[in-house]
Amino acid sequence: MGFLARLFINAFALWIATELVPGLEVRGFGTLLLAALVFGVVNAVVRPVAVILSLPLTLVTLGLFLLVVNAAMLGLTALLLPGFRVEGFWSALFGAIAVSIVSWAAARLFTAER
């Protein structure tokens, strides 16, 4: 799947998350695309380091701590981007869950083998 397809899937997932989860807010379509880009970069660069550093806690919680890592990546995206806002931990957690589910489903839908 190409870069632009992943960018638009991420943007769609973030938009759905802002519609479903109270406490997530994005201002405008341009900000949404930029948030998707920043979120992708954060997930590609920062998330692997965070996963490795939190490995003992992830093992103890049988992987559930990865939800917290995903929420932190969404929060970091909001810190880096002025037009994207996450109000608190629970908004970040449920937003990260929504983004994960929607982006997984959209990727499966658009990359189905034909």
C-alpha positions in Angstrom: 0.0 0.0 0.0 1.4 3.4 -0.9 2.3 6.3 1.2 -0.8 8.4 0.2 -3.2 5.5 0.9 -1.8 5.1 4.4 -1.9 8.8 5.0 -5.6 9.0 4.0 -6.5 5.9 6.0 -4.8 7.4 9.0 -6.6 10.7 8.4 -9.9 8.8 8.1 -9.2 6.9 11.3 -8.4 10.1 13.2 -11.5 11.8 11.9 -13.7 8.9 13.1 -12.0 8.9 16.5 -12.6 12.7 16.8 -16.3 12.1 16.0 -16.7 9.2 18.4 -14.5 10.1 21.4 -15.3 13.2 23.5 -12.1 15.1 24.2 -10.5 14.7 20.8 -10.7 17.8 18.5 -9.2 18.6 15.2 -9.6 22.0 13.4 -10.0 21.6 9.7 -9.2 19.1 7.0 -5.6 20.4 6.5 -4.9 19.9 10.2 -6.4 16.4 10.0 -4.0 15.5 7.2 -1.1 17.0 9.0 -2.1 15.1 12.2 -2.2 11.9 10.2 1.3 12.6 8.9 2.7 13.5 12.3 0.9 10.5 13.9 2.5 8.2 11.3 6.0 9.7 11.9 5.6 9.4 15.7 4.4 5.8 15.3 7.4 5.0 13.1 10.1 6.8 15.1 9.1 7.1 18.8 6.8 4.1 19.3 9.4 1.4 18.7 11.6 3.0 21.4 8.7 3.3 23.8 7.7 -0.3 23.2 11.2 -1.6 23.9 11.6 0.6 27.0 8.2 -0.6 28.4 8.7 -4.3 27.5 8.9 -5.5 31.1 5.6 -3.7 32.0 4.1 -5.0 28.8 5.0 -8.6 29.7 3.6 -8.2 33.2 0.3 -6.8 31.9 0.1 -9.4 29.1 0.3 -6.8 26.4 -2.3 -4.4 27.8 0.3 -1.7 28.4 0.6 -1.3 24.7 -2.7 0.5 24.8 -1.1 3.1 27.1 1.8 3.4 24.7 -0.6 4.0 21.8 -2.4 6.6 23.9 0.9 8.3 24.6 1.7 8.4 20.8 -1.7 10.1 20.2 -1.0 12.5 23.0 2.5 13.3 21.7 0.9 14.0 18.3 -1.4 16.5 20.0 1.5 18.1 21.7 3.4 18.6 18.5 0.4 19.9 16.5 -1.5 23.1 17.6 -4.7 22.3 15.7 -5.1 18.8 17.2 -6.2 18.5 20.8 -6.5 15.6 23.3 -8.1 16.5 26.6 -6.8 13.8 28.9 -5.6 10.2 29.3 -9.0 8.6 28.8 -9.7 10.5 25.7 -6.2 9.5 24.4 -6.8 5.9 25.3 -10.2 5.5 23.7 -9.0 7.6 20.8 -6.0 5.3 20.2 -8.3 2.3 20.4 -10.7 3.8 17.8 -7.8 4.8 15.5 -6.4 1.3 15.7 -9.6 -0.4 14.9 -10.7 1.9 12.1 -7.2 2.0 10.5 -7.0 -1.8 10.6 -10.5 -2.2 9.1 -9.9 0.4 6.4 -6.5 -1.2 5.5 -8.1 -4.6 5.3 -10.9 -3.2 3.1 -8.6 -1.4 0.7 -5.9 -4.1 0.4 -8.2 -7.1 0.0 -6.7 -9.6 -2.4 -8.5 -9.8 -5.7 
